[in-house]
Amino acid sequence: MRLRSLAASAGTLTSALVLLLAVPGSALAATGQFRYSYTTAEGYEAVGFLNDPAGGECIDLHGPGSEPGSPGRAPKNRTDATATVFLAAGCEGDVYYTLPSGAGAGDRLLVRSVVFS
């Protein structure tokens, strides 16, 4: 009886392993929208956004500022993931702020890049 129980357990474990390998891994994407405000080169106020952004990789925010490299502002994290926004491009430097899912920040928070986790 013991041998039969051990064989059944091994079969269950093997089946679980095969199923785990057959299911594709998580894409680490955030579901929802990340928004930020910026001023265009012509001086107009605009809103930039990222829909369902990839997770775990740095995203430089394109379009902010009337000058190249100018920061965006007032980020709003409407995704289901945590967003860490950085003042520097490339998600570098020690000036950053973490926005939980559903949170936003005022016009004083400047951003150039973001990573989702």
Short mmCIF file of the C-alpha atoms (twelve columns), coordinates in Angstrom:
data_MODEL
# 
_entry.id   MODEL 
# 
loop_
_atom_site.group_PDB 
_atom_site.id 
_atom_site.type_symbol 
_atom_site.label_atom_id 
_atom_site.label_alt_id 
_atom_site.label_comp_id 
_atom_site.label_asym_id 
_atom_site.label_seq_id 
_atom_site.Cartn_x 
_atom_site.Cartn_y 
_atom_site.Cartn_z 
_atom_site.pdbx_PDB_model_num 
ATOM 1   C CA . MET A 1   0.000  0.000  0.000   1 
ATOM 2   C CA . ARG A 2   2.858  2.349  0.793   1 
ATOM 3   C CA . LEU A 3   4.495  1.814  -2.580  1 
ATOM 4   C CA . ARG A 4   1.226  2.591  -4.375  1 
ATOM 5   C CA . SER A 5   0.841  5.853  -2.386  1 
ATOM 6   C CA . LEU A 6   4.410  6.867  -3.224  1 
ATOM 7   C CA . ALA A 7   3.840  6.159  -6.937  1 
ATOM 8   C CA . ALA A 8   0.616  8.223  -6.910  1 
ATOM 9   C CA . SER A 9   2.444  11.142 -5.229  1 
ATOM 10  C CA . ALA A 10  5.250  10.980 -7.784  1 
ATOM 11  C CA . GLY A 11  2.698  10.966 -10.615 1 
ATOM 12  C CA . THR A 12  0.919  13.995 -9.158  1 
ATOM 13  C CA . LEU A 13  4.207  15.854 -8.748  1 
ATOM 14  C CA . THR A 14  5.239  15.049 -12.329 1 
ATOM 15  C CA . SER A 15  1.866  16.241 -13.663 1 
ATOM 16  C CA . ALA A 16  2.135  19.489 -11.711 1 
ATOM 17  C CA . LEU A 17  5.641  20.078 -13.035 1 
ATOM 18  C CA . VAL A 18  4.549  19.485 -16.644 1 
ATOM 19  C CA . LEU A 19  1.620  21.881 -16.185 1 
ATOM 20  C CA . LEU A 20  3.892  24.524 -14.672 1 
ATOM 21  C CA . LEU A 21  6.286  24.305 -17.608 1 
ATOM 22  C CA . ALA A 22  3.463  24.382 -20.156 1 
ATOM 23  C CA . VAL A 23  1.893  27.603 -18.825 1 
ATOM 24  C CA . PRO A 24  3.713  30.719 -20.049 1 
ATOM 25  C CA . GLY A 25  5.276  32.894 -17.362 1 
ATOM 26  C CA . SER A 26  3.876  36.198 -16.221 1 
ATOM 27  C CA . ALA A 27  4.618  39.078 -18.557 1 
ATOM 28  C CA . LEU A 28  5.123  41.389 -15.557 1 
ATOM 29  C CA . ALA A 29  2.927  44.032 -17.106 1 
ATOM 30  C CA . ALA A 30  0.928  46.589 -15.183 1 
ATOM 31  C CA . THR A 31  -2.728 46.744 -16.172 1 
ATOM 32  C CA . GLY A 32  -4.195 50.223 -16.451 1 
ATOM 33  C CA . GLN A 33  -2.900 53.669 -17.314 1 
ATOM 34  C CA . PHE A 34  -0.088 55.862 -16.004 1 
ATOM 35  C CA . ARG A 35  -0.602 59.590 -16.698 1 
ATOM 36  C CA . TYR A 36  1.523  62.713 -16.337 1 
ATOM 37  C CA . SER A 37  1.252  66.370 -17.351 1 
ATOM 38  C CA . TYR A 38  3.780  68.341 -19.368 1 
ATOM 39  C CA . THR A 39  4.194  71.535 -21.370 1 
ATOM 40  C CA . THR A 40  4.647  71.170 -25.130 1 
ATOM 41  C CA . ALA A 41  7.336  72.950 -27.132 1 
ATOM 42  C CA . GLU A 42  4.605  75.414 -28.191 1 
ATOM 43  C CA . GLY A 43  3.769  76.166 -24.539 1 
ATOM 44  C CA . TYR A 44  0.507  74.201 -24.314 1 
ATOM 45  C CA . GLU A 45  -0.448 72.015 -21.393 1 
ATOM 46  C CA . ALA A 46  -0.720 68.345 -22.360 1 
ATOM 47  C CA . VAL A 47  -1.188 64.923 -20.799 1 
ATOM 48  C CA . GLY A 48  1.070  61.975 -21.592 1 
ATOM 49  C CA . PHE A 49  0.089  58.417 -20.767 1 
ATOM 50  C CA . LEU A 50  1.276  54.824 -20.821 1 
ATOM 51  C CA . ASN A 51  -1.338 52.095 -21.315 1 
ATOM 52  C CA . ASP A 52  -0.617 48.687 -19.726 1 
ATOM 53  C CA . PRO A 53  3.101  49.467 -19.295 1 
ATOM 54  C CA . ALA A 54  5.686  46.715 -19.049 1 
ATOM 55  C CA . GLY A 55  6.842  45.849 -15.563 1 
ATOM 56  C CA . GLY A 56  10.386 45.601 -14.311 1 
ATOM 57  C CA . GLU A 57  11.930 47.815 -16.981 1 
ATOM 58  C CA . CYS A 58  12.670 51.519 -16.968 1 
ATOM 59  C CA . ILE A 59  10.513 53.695 -19.217 1 
ATOM 60  C CA . ASP A 60  11.712 57.197 -20.098 1 
ATOM 61  C CA . LEU A 61  8.753  59.534 -20.474 1 
ATOM 62  C CA . HIS A 62  8.754  61.008 -23.968 1 
ATOM 63  C CA . GLY A 63  7.339  64.382 -24.801 1 
ATOM 64  C CA . PRO A 64  7.580  66.215 -21.493 1 
ATOM 65  C CA . GLY A 65  8.814  69.754 -21.433 1 
ATOM 66  C CA . SER A 66  9.220  72.606 -23.817 1 
ATOM 67  C CA . GLU A 67  12.950 71.840 -23.847 1 
ATOM 68  C CA . PRO A 68  14.455 68.411 -24.499 1 
ATOM 69  C CA . GLY A 69  15.040 66.693 -21.186 1 
ATOM 70  C CA . SER A 70  12.554 68.828 -19.269 1 
ATOM 71  C CA . PRO A 71  10.581 66.856 -16.694 1 
ATOM 72  C CA . GLY A 72  6.913  65.998 -16.716 1 
ATOM 73  C CA . ARG A 73  4.868  66.554 -13.557 1 
ATOM 74  C CA . ALA A 74  1.853  65.435 -11.538 1 
ATOM 75  C CA . PRO A 75  2.041  61.670 -12.198 1 
ATOM 76  C CA . LYS A 76  -1.058 59.554 -11.628 1 
ATOM 77  C CA . ASN A 77  -0.709 55.807 -11.257 1 
ATOM 78  C CA . ARG A 78  -3.984 54.256 -12.434 1 
ATOM 79  C CA . THR A 79  -2.411 50.820 -12.882 1 
ATOM 80  C CA . ASP A 80  -2.626 47.750 -10.664 1 
ATOM 81  C CA . ALA A 81  1.142  47.916 -9.935  1 
ATOM 82  C CA . THR A 82  3.407  50.149 -7.869  1 
ATOM 83  C CA . ALA A 83  5.105  52.887 -9.923  1 
ATOM 84  C CA . THR A 84  8.444  54.342 -8.890  1 
ATOM 85  C CA . VAL A 85  9.046  57.653 -10.649 1 
ATOM 86  C CA . PHE A 86  12.472 59.247 -11.014 1 
ATOM 87  C CA . LEU A 87  13.549 62.833 -11.574 1 
ATOM 88  C CA . ALA A 88  16.408 61.550 -13.766 1 
ATOM 89  C CA . ALA A 89  16.053 59.708 -17.066 1 
ATOM 90  C CA . GLY A 90  16.978 56.034 -17.104 1 
ATOM 91  C CA . CYS A 91  15.500 55.465 -13.619 1 
ATOM 92  C CA . GLU A 92  18.781 56.617 -12.136 1 
ATOM 93  C CA . GLY A 93  19.716 58.813 -9.213  1 
ATOM 94  C CA . ASP A 94  18.520 59.031 -5.664  1 
ATOM 95  C CA . VAL A 95  15.612 61.406 -6.324  1 
ATOM 96  C CA . TYR A 96  12.572 59.153 -6.735  1 
ATOM 97  C CA . TYR A 97  9.056  58.704 -5.378  1 
ATOM 98  C CA . THR A 98  6.929  55.583 -5.079  1 
ATOM 99  C CA . LEU A 99  3.276  55.763 -6.134  1 
ATOM 100 C CA . PRO A 100 1.084  52.873 -5.022  1 
ATOM 101 C CA . SER A 101 -1.653 51.616 -7.320  1 
ATOM 102 C CA . GLY A 102 -4.369 54.266 -7.714  1 
ATOM 103 C CA . ALA A 103 -2.278 57.110 -6.248  1 
ATOM 104 C CA . GLY A 104 -1.382 60.438 -7.754  1 
ATOM 105 C CA . ALA A 105 0.860  63.370 -6.896  1 
ATOM 106 C CA . GLY A 106 0.624  67.123 -7.326  1 
ATOM 107 C CA . ASP A 107 2.266  69.455 -9.838  1 
ATOM 108 C CA . ARG A 108 5.382  69.792 -7.685  1 
ATOM 109 C CA . LEU A 109 6.465  66.182 -8.292  1 
ATOM 110 C CA . LEU A 110 8.657  66.195 -11.417 1 
ATOM 111 C CA . VAL A 111 9.334  62.998 -13.396 1 
ATOM 112 C CA . ARG A 112 11.487 61.875 -16.317 1 
ATOM 113 C CA . SER A 113 11.275 58.082 -15.998 1 
ATOM 114 C CA . VAL A 114 9.231  55.358 -14.300 1 
ATOM 115 C CA . VAL A 115 9.471  51.646 -13.472 1 
ATOM 116 C CA . PHE A 116 6.543  49.397 -12.475 1 
ATOM 117 C CA . SER A 117 6.727  46.518 -10.010 1 
# 
